[in-house]
Amino acid sequence: MFESLDDQMKHDDQETVSPRERVLKWVLMGVVSVLLFGGLYMGIRLLE
């Protein structure tokens, strides 16, 4: 049925994670990325 342990883990993860949790994870990753890169950008601008 599954060719590898990785396939089994992905299948198990899909069953336990709701679509709402998946979207929330991506939104949080986006916010953290914007804050991180925005902070780096502002830090560089302040050094100039």
Sequence and secondary structure as in RCSB ss.txt:
>XXXX:A:sequence
MFESLDDQMKHDDQETVSPRERVLKWVLMGVVSVLLFGGLYMGIRLLE
>XXXX:A:secstr
  SSHHHHHHHHHHHHS HHHHHHHHHHHHHHHHHHHHHHHHHHHHH 
